[in-house]
Amino acid sequence: MSKHGVFILEEATALTVPISGASAVQVVIGTAPVNMADNPSEMVNVPVFAEKPVDAMAALGFCKDFRFTLCQTMYATSNIYQVSPVVYINVLDPAKHKKDLEETKADVSTLRAVVEVPGILREGLVVKAEEEALVLNTDYTVEYEADGSLVVNLIAGGAGENAAEISVSGQVLDPEAVTKDDIIGAYDPTTGKETGMEVIRQVYPKFGVVPSLGLAPGYSQIPEVGIALSAKMANINGVFKGIALLDLDTEKARKYTDCKEVKESSGFTSEFCCTLWPCFRVGELIFAASAIVGALVSYADASNDDVPYISPSNKILGVTGTCLLDGTEVVLDQDQGSTLNTYGVTTAFNSNGWRLWGNYTGAFPSSGDAKDIWFSTRRMFNWQGNTFIQTYFSKVDDPMNPRLVESIVDSENIRCAAFAPDKWAGASIEYLPEDNPTTDILAGKMTFRQHIAPYTPAQEITNILNYDTEMLASALTGGGE
């Protein structure tokens, strides 16, 4: 067909670069298929900083068996929202969280056999062909598929080169052996070793980022875990603050009317947590809601100048449904979702796409303080405090003279003014004599007083309709002419 005119053709982008932001850095605690890592034993209870999801997959392993809970966030930040960075803390220890692998057979095709069992450990692996034990790197090599399956590559000229079938046995990771105590972790005063949530302390000193969002998908529904995570996020390194994304137990809360009692009995009532229900589904994959919401919040921040003033509520989730952990479908409407919100629980429903629904922290409805009950407002307070600490840390131990006071007041007022009126109504800081008595000055203490006014979300928009009979009569009688 002939053409006439000027035409444009567009090519697909060769590489999509993840959006990066520092205001909503996720720290995710859970389990990973570390058998796929180069050095599995070195990937236990250490913070892994991942600029991209593939970095985490390479360091910790990845599969779609979401019993390995860190894989939920790897998937969400790679395939639903491309966002970075994320800090991962794996607590699954291949030295103790494992079980015997029963002898498993696999067919050989072109010197290659795939054992479709995730988590098989290289160490202690026994491979046989016709009951003859094969020798690693002489008769075969091993690698892992993207789905976590073990691949046995038979070597030409080796003992098993003509085998039509092989069998493998040994040991396999057992993520179900990981307990709440492994997730909560501890500090060993003898060795100085930190485990579980205690490792959160290491994130800022090692990587220079504040872990603003705390997640433990697959475990945060356990009351002890959720409460401990909220407490950790309320006091990071003794100075910073973040917020925990907690899941309600869908075995206990099987319908939306159960959520109030389950939330309260779980103790998820801190202003430093957001409570979520139920699970989210993407095709056949079932996620803890926290894994999806963590990615959404990070993406929303990074898309809005890295300032957490935007509420994630009413944003498209990129999921295909909601369900209980056992796969039972949950179908909520706006009215039921709003009822959950009155409990201080955030949920999702389908309104031309699945949307997150809820603006409250766990403190609602027991608290009425606006800075504590609104998720976005609480995060703005956290962000402002964390930013102030990092911005002016270099001033600590400078001479406490008028120049220092002016420097902080002037630079902070200029910095904060740049965010008004778009991201907040305004902010100001001052140094008052009454806040700084001589005794404090002699003790080397200086106090500033800052006022900030983040916007609350427009949670309720009402339009009052009335029947204007005069307008009707005018139209019918021609009075408008």
LOLOKOL-848920 format. One line per field, with one value per residue (C-alpha): residue number from 1; residue in one letter; x, y, z. Coordinates in steps of 0.2 Angstrom, whole numbers, plus 2048, in hexadecimal, padded with zeros to 3 digits. Layout:
BEGIN
i	NUM,...
aa	A,...
east	X,...
north	Y,...
up	Z,...
END
This chain:
BEGIN
i	1,2,3,4,5,6,7,8,9,10,11,12,13,14,15,16,17,18,19,20,21,22,23,24,25,26,27,28,29,30,31,32,33,34,35,36,37,38,39,40,41,42,43,44,45,46,47,48,49,50,51,52,53,54,55,56,57,58,59,60,61,62,63,64,65,66,67,68,69,70,71,72,73,74,75,76,77,78,79,80,81,82,83,84,85,86,87,88,89,90,91,92,93,94,95,96,97,98,99,100,101,102,103,104,105,106,107,108,109,110,111,112,113,114,115,116,117,118,119,120,121,122,123,124,125,126,127,128,129,130,131,132,133,134,135,136,137,138,139,140,141,142,143,144,145,146,147,148,149,150,151,152,153,154,155,156,157,158,159,160,161,162,163,164,165,166,167,168,169,170,171,172,173,174,175,176,177,178,179,180,181,182,183,184,185,186,187,188,189,190,191,192,193,194,195,196,197,198,199,200,201,202,203,204,205,206,207,208,209,210,211,212,213,214,215,216,217,218,219,220,221,222,223,224,225,226,227,228,229,230,231,232,233,234,235,236,237,238,239,240,241,242,243,244,245,246,247,248,249,250,251,252,253,254,255,256,257,258,259,260,261,262,263,264,265,266,267,268,269,270,271,272,273,274,275,276,277,278,279,280,281,282,283,284,285,286,287,288,289,290,291,292,293,294,295,296,297,298,299,300,301,302,303,304,305,306,307,308,309,310,311,312,313,314,315,316,317,318,319,320,321,322,323,324,325,326,327,328,329,330,331,332,333,334,335,336,337,338,339,340,341,342,343,344,345,346,347,348,349,350,351,352,353,354,355,356,357,358,359,360,361,362,363,364,365,366,367,368,369,370,371,372,373,374,375,376,377,378,379,380,381,382,383,384,385,386,387,388,389,390,391,392,393,394,395,396,397,398,399,400,401,402,403,404,405,406,407,408,409,410,411,412,413,414,415,416,417,418,419,420,421,422,423,424,425,426,427,428,429,430,431,432,433,434,435,436,437,438,439,440,441,442,443,444,445,446,447,448,449,450,451,452,453,454,455,456,457,458,459,460,461,462,463,464,465,466,467,468,469,470,471,472,473,474,475,476,477,478,479,480,481
aa	M,S,K,H,G,V,F,I,L,E,E,A,T,A,L,T,V,P,I,S,G,A,S,A,V,Q,V,V,I,G,T,A,P,V,N,M,A,D,N,P,S,E,M,V,N,V,P,V,F,A,E,K,P,V,D,A,M,A,A,L,G,F,C,K,D,F,R,F,T,L,C,Q,T,M,Y,A,T,S,N,I,Y,Q,V,S,P,V,V,Y,I,N,V,L,D,P,A,K,H,K,K,D,L,E,E,T,K,A,D,V,S,T,L,R,A,V,V,E,V,P,G,I,L,R,E,G,L,V,V,K,A,E,E,E,A,L,V,L,N,T,D,Y,T,V,E,Y,E,A,D,G,S,L,V,V,N,L,I,A,G,G,A,G,E,N,A,A,E,I,S,V,S,G,Q,V,L,D,P,E,A,V,T,K,D,D,I,I,G,A,Y,D,P,T,T,G,K,E,T,G,M,E,V,I,R,Q,V,Y,P,K,F,G,V,V,P,S,L,G,L,A,P,G,Y,S,Q,I,P,E,V,G,I,A,L,S,A,K,M,A,N,I,N,G,V,F,K,G,I,A,L,L,D,L,D,T,E,K,A,R,K,Y,T,D,C,K,E,V,K,E,S,S,G,F,T,S,E,F,C,C,T,L,W,P,C,F,R,V,G,E,L,I,F,A,A,S,A,I,V,G,A,L,V,S,Y,A,D,A,S,N,D,D,V,P,Y,I,S,P,S,N,K,I,L,G,V,T,G,T,C,L,L,D,G,T,E,V,V,L,D,Q,D,Q,G,S,T,L,N,T,Y,G,V,T,T,A,F,N,S,N,G,W,R,L,W,G,N,Y,T,G,A,F,P,S,S,G,D,A,K,D,I,W,F,S,T,R,R,M,F,N,W,Q,G,N,T,F,I,Q,T,Y,F,S,K,V,D,D,P,M,N,P,R,L,V,E,S,I,V,D,S,E,N,I,R,C,A,A,F,A,P,D,K,W,A,G,A,S,I,E,Y,L,P,E,D,N,P,T,T,D,I,L,A,G,K,M,T,F,R,Q,H,I,A,P,Y,T,P,A,Q,E,I,T,N,I,L,N,Y,D,T,E,M,L,A,S,A,L,T,G,G,G,E
east	800,807,80A,809,80F,81B,81C,824,828,82D,838,836,842,851,852,846,850,848,843,84E,84A,850,840,838,847,840,849,841,844,840,847,850,855,867,86C,86D,87A,88C,88F,87F,886,88C,87A,873,86E,877,870,870,86F,867,867,85D,852,85F,86C,862,85E,870,875,867,85F,84E,83F,82C,82A,825,828,839,831,83E,83A,829,831,83E,82F,825,834,838,828,81B,824,835,83D,84D,856,851,85A,858,85B,85B,859,858,868,86C,876,866,856,857,850,854,850,849,850,849,84A,84C,84C,85C,85B,86A,875,86A,85E,852,84D,83E,840,845,852,85D,86E,87E,887,884,87B,87C,879,877,875,86F,874,886,88B,891,89F,89D,8A7,8AD,89C,890,88E,87F,877,865,857,84E,840,84C,84D,85D,866,872,87D,885,897,89A,8A6,8A1,899,888,889,87D,871,85E,85A,863,85E,863,863,86A,863,857,853,844,83D,82F,83C,83F,836,830,83F,84A,841,841,853,85F,86F,87D,887,895,898,890,886,875,867,856,84F,85E,868,85D,869,877,86E,872,884,888,87E,87A,867,859,84E,83E,832,834,82C,82C,820,81A,81E,818,807,80E,80A,81B,824,818,81A,82D,82E,824,82F,83F,838,834,846,853,865,85E,859,850,83E,835,825,821,815,80C,801,7F2,7F1,7E4,7E2,7DA,7D3,7CA,7BD,7BE,7B3,7C0,7CE,7CA,7CC,7DB,7E4,7E1,7E5,7F5,7FA,7FC,7F7,807,809,818,80F,803,7F7,7F3,7E5,7E4,7F1,7F3,7F3,7FC,7F7,7FB,807,801,80A,809,801,811,81C,811,80D,81F,824,815,81A,82C,826,81A,827,834,828,824,835,83A,82E,821,813,808,7FD,7FE,7EB,7E0,7F0,7F0,7F8,7FC,7F5,7E7,7DD,7DD,7DC,7E0,7F1,7E9,7E3,7D1,7CA,7C6,7BB,7B8,7AE,7B1,7A5,7AE,7BF,7BA,7B3,7C5,7CC,7C2,7CC,7DC,7DF,7E4,7DD,7DA,7CB,7C7,7C1,7C7,7D7,7DC,7E0,7E7,7DA,7DF,7E8,7EA,7F8,7F6,7F3,7E1,7D4,7DC,7E5,7DE,7EF,7F0,803,801,7F1,7F4,801,807,808,811,81E,820,825,831,838,83B,843,84E,853,857,862,86C,86D,874,87E,88E,88A,88B,89A,89C,89E,88D,88D,880,887,883,871,86F,876,86A,85A,85E,862,854,847,84D,84D,83C,834,838,82B,81D,80F,810,816,811,808,818,826,831,83E,844,850,848,851,844,848,85B,85E,870,871,86E,87B,888,884,886,874,86A,858,84E,83B,835,823,81D,80C,80B,7FA,7EE,7E6,7D6,7CD,7BB,7B5,7A2,797,786,779,768,75A,759,746,747,755,749,73A,744,74A,738,730,73D,741,754,751
north	800,811,81E,831,83D,83C,82D,828,817,813,805,7FD,803,7F7,7F8,7FE,805,803,813,817,820,822,827,816,80A,7F9,7ED,7DC,7CE,7BC,7AD,7AA,79B,79E,78D,796,7A3,7A1,7A0,79C,79C,7AE,7B4,7B1,7C0,7CD,7DC,7DA,7EB,7E9,7F7,7EC,7DC,7D2,7D7,7CF,7C0,7BD,7BF,7B5,7AB,7AC,7A1,7A2,797,7A5,79A,7A3,7B3,7C0,7BA,7C3,7D4,7CF,7CB,7DA,7E7,7DF,7DA,7E5,7F5,7F7,800,800,7FF,7F1,7EA,7D7,7CE,7BB,7B1,7A0,796,788,780,77E,782,772,761,751,750,73F,737,740,73A,744,740,745,74E,753,750,75B,757,763,75F,76A,76C,77D,77F,770,773,76F,76A,758,755,743,740,72E,726,714,713,719,729,736,742,755,75E,74E,746,754,767,76F,780,787,78C,79D,794,78C,77B,772,76E,760,761,750,752,749,73B,73A,72B,730,736,729,729,72C,730,736,736,744,744,74E,75D,76B,77C,77C,78E,787,784,796,79D,7AD,7AE,7AD,7BC,7C6,7C1,7C6,7CD,7C1,7CB,7BE,7BE,7CF,7C6,7CD,7C3,7C7,7D8,7DD,7DE,7ED,7F7,7F3,7FB,80D,80B,7FF,807,819,817,817,808,811,802,7F2,7E2,7D0,7C8,7B7,7BA,7CC,7C5,7BC,7C8,7C7,7CB,7D9,7E2,7E0,7E6,7F6,7F9,7F7,803,810,811,80E,811,81A,829,824,81F,814,80B,7F8,7F0,7E2,7D5,7CE,7BB,7B5,7A5,7AF,7BD,7B3,7C1,7D3,7D5,7CA,7D7,7E3,7D6,7CE,7DE,7E3,7D2,7D2,7E3,7EB,7FC,807,816,80F,801,7FF,7EF,7E6,7D9,7CD,7C6,7CB,7C0,7C2,7B4,7A4,7AD,7B2,7C0,7C7,7D8,7E0,7DA,7E3,7F2,7F5,7F5,801,80D,80E,810,81E,828,826,82C,83C,843,837,840,834,841,836,829,818,816,815,812,803,7F4,7EA,7DA,7CE,7CB,7CA,7BA,7B1,7A8,798,79F,7A2,7B0,7C0,7CD,7DD,7ED,7FF,7FE,7EF,7F6,806,7FC,7F4,806,80A,7FC,804,7F6,7F9,7EE,7ED,7EC,7EC,7FD,7FD,7F4,7EE,7FD,7FE,805,80D,81C,818,811,804,812,815,816,816,826,836,83F,843,841,82F,828,82D,822,82F,83D,831,82D,840,842,833,83A,84B,845,839,846,853,847,843,854,85C,84E,856,865,85B,861,871,881,885,897,8A2,89E,88B,890,89B,88E,881,88C,894,885,87A,888,889,876,874,883,879,86C,879,87A,86A,85D,865,875,87C,87A,885,884,88F,890,897,89D,895,884,887,88C,890,87F,876,881,87D,86B,86C,86A,874,873,878,878,874,875,86A,869,859,857,84A,83F,845,835,83B,845,84A,852,858,856,85E,85F,871,873,885,880,873,87E,88C,87F,879,88A,892,89E,89C,8A5
up	800,7FB,809,808,816,824,82F,840,846,858,85E,86F,87C,87D,890,89D,8AB,8BC,8C5,8D3,8E3,8F5,8FE,8FE,8FF,903,90F,90D,919,915,90C,8FB,8F1,8F5,8EF,8DE,8E5,8E2,8F5,8FE,90F,90D,908,91A,925,91B,912,8FF,8F6,8E5,8D9,8CD,8D0,8C5,8D2,8E0,8D5,8D2,8E4,8EC,8DF,8D8,8D4,8D4,8E3,8EE,8FE,8FA,900,8FA,8E8,8EA,8EB,8DD,8D2,8D7,8D4,8C3,8BB,8C2,8C7,8C2,8D1,8DB,8E6,8F2,901,904,914,912,922,91A,91F,914,922,92C,922,917,916,90D,8FA,8F6,8E7,8D7,8C6,8B6,8A4,89A,889,880,88F,899,8A7,8B1,8C3,8C6,8D9,8DF,8ED,8E9,8F1,8E7,8F7,8FB,8EA,8E3,8D1,8CA,8B9,8B9,8CC,8C8,8D2,8C7,8CB,8CA,8BD,8B6,8B1,8B3,8B8,8C0,8BE,8C2,8B7,8B9,8C2,8CE,8C7,8C7,8B7,8B5,8A6,8A2,89B,88A,88E,8A0,8A8,8A5,893,88D,89B,897,8A9,8B8,8CB,8D7,8EA,8F8,901,8FD,905,910,911,91C,92A,92C,93B,942,94D,93E,936,946,949,957,95C,963,970,96F,95D,959,94B,946,93E,937,93A,944,933,92E,939,92D,91D,920,926,917,909,90E,90B,918,917,916,914,91E,917,91C,90F,914,926,92B,92E,93E,94C,954,943,93F,94F,94F,93E,942,951,946,939,947,94C,940,945,954,948,939,936,92A,928,928,91B,924,91E,927,929,91C,926,934,929,91C,919,91A,929,933,930,93E,94B,943,941,953,95A,950,958,947,94E,94C,942,93B,932,924,925,915,910,907,8FB,8E9,8DA,8CA,8BF,8C8,8D4,8E5,8EE,900,8FE,906,8F7,8EA,8F5,8F9,8E6,8E3,8F0,8EA,8D9,8DD,8E7,8D9,8CD,8D7,8DA,8E7,8F4,8FD,8FC,8F0,8F8,8F0,8F3,8E3,8D8,8CC,8D4,8C4,8CC,8C5,8D5,8E8,8F1,902,903,8FF,8EE,8F3,8E9,8F2,8E9,8F2,8EC,8F1,8FF,907,904,90C,91B,91C,91C,92C,934,92F,922,910,903,8F0,8E4,8D2,8CA,8B8,8BF,8D0,8DB,8EC,8F8,909,910,922,92D,93A,947,940,947,959,955,94E,94B,939,938,93E,936,924,91B,910,91D,929,91B,918,92A,929,919,920,930,927,91A,927,930,920,91A,929,931,92A,936,946,950,946,951,958,953,94A,939,93C,942,932,927,92D,92D,91C,913,91A,917,905,903,90A,900,8F0,8F4,8F7,8F2,8E7,8F4,904,909,910,91D,928,935,943,951,960,970,97B,974,976,988,98E,997,986,97D,98A,988,975,970,964,960,950,94E,93D,937,928,921,915,90C,912,904,8FD,904,902,8F4,8F5,8E8,8EE,8E0,8E0,8D4,8CE,8CA,8C5,8B8,8B1,8B1,8A8,89B,898,897,88C,89A,896,885
END
